[in-house]
Amino acid sequence: MAKTVLGSVSLGYQLLWNQLRQLGGVQLFVGADDTAPVDAPHLLSALDESWSGQAPTLLLSVQSPRLLADMLDHGTADSPWIEVHESLLRDPAMAQRAHRAHQRGMKLIWRGEPGQRPSAALASCFLRNMVALTAEEALAGLRVSLRKHNGTDASQSSKVTSPVLAGQIYEAVASRVLTEHCLDEQKAWGVAGWPMEDVLHGYRQQRIQPGHRAIVRLTEAIDADDSVEHIELILSEEPILAYRFMRYANSAGLGLRTGIDSIRHGLMVLGLSQLRSWLLEQLPHATSDLNLQPVRTALVLRARLMEQLLDAGDGNDLRREVYLCGLLSQMDLMLGEPLNAALARFPVSERVTSAILDHSGPYVPYLEMATALESANTQATRVLCDLHRMNLEEVNRALLRTLSNARPHPAKGLLLV
């Protein structure tokens, strides 16, 4: 098969979260071999064709200076956002390219090292900045946040001001409190990545409950007589609820003769009426903590990506199993217990447990690839393609399909019981 432009680059991604804790954008890392030139206009066209109009904002972080220069020369006002790093702007030729691209209407994002900001001469060329705070800046932001929460009069306290500015993107924010300061108090455009460890650490003394919104959406779907396929889709997008449903479907109290090894199997055996009753039992304990939503979304995206990586001819049952493998692969984060204990609580196929616990079996290539794509290390994608004999172009297309279709699904209204 002839090599296409999407087969000439390797990709990775990071998610950008907005104030609503919804997916506001995707930072797509683009790696290229500078010994084999990539056609920049063709690549921009291929990305545009793969990105739907309802998809999150696409930000390209091009790791090849040569390819970045070509994109700046050939991009248009309709092109994705393109990041230009401060280190490259020291080259007068690259700075001039950025200036000309801005004049043509391209949306450029400045990015730099912690503590850096764009020079006054080039600042106007950028739509917004992607900023990494220094330790001192992060501490200043935390102090301002604490002062606001304590209701301290600024005129009577220290003259500490927040380094976080409205409308910018902040990356590598490891603290939940600092993230809330960026998004909620300072009105940042978004944060790149999510402080997953710190958010989940706050639940170390209690169980994480299913999301209120998901339970409401499911109940609404059942009441509207939606298809089983749609109900299965909604349930599979709430990791904790899906896990609990699998445990419930296999509980001794139901007295089923055979084990339930998939969400679809459980829905068909239990029926939607019983599902609705069970959901209403979960509702009083459900959580509305928005800080958990990015954690859930990240788990679901890994599962969706694994599903997309399968060959088109693979059956629906296999796709469901691979999806479940991805969803369960990080369930220890949500449950606060080891994966082997979590997977022992209901029947799971040996293919799934082998991939997650032993890193063996037929699902390992998909799990390893989906995991590798969650980073800026685009070279790892090429290595895994060689190792598992996967087609690089098909991997990239699967990633773009998955990310392009990732969008929030709010409930229609309040649930009246």
Secondary structure, DSSP 8 states (H G I E B T S, - for coil): ----GGGSEEEEEEEEE-TTSSEEEEEEEEEE-TTS---HHHHHHHHHHHS-TTS-EEEEEE--HHHHHHHHHH--TTS-EEEEEHHHHTSHHHHHHHHHHHHTT--EEEE-STT----TTTGGG-SEEEEE--HHHHHHHHHHHHHHHTT--GGGS--------TT-EEE----HHHHHIIIIIS--SEEES--HHHHHHTTTTS----BHHHHHHHHHHHHTT--HHHHHHHHHT-HHHHHHHHHHHT-GGG--SS---SHHHHHHHH-HHHHHHHHHHHGGG-B--GGGHHHHHHHHHHHHHHHHHS-TTS-HHHHHHHHHHHHHTTHHHHHTS-HHHHHTTS---HHHHIIIIIS-STTHHHHHHHHHTTSS-HHHHHHHHHHHT--HHHHHHHHHHHHHT------SS----
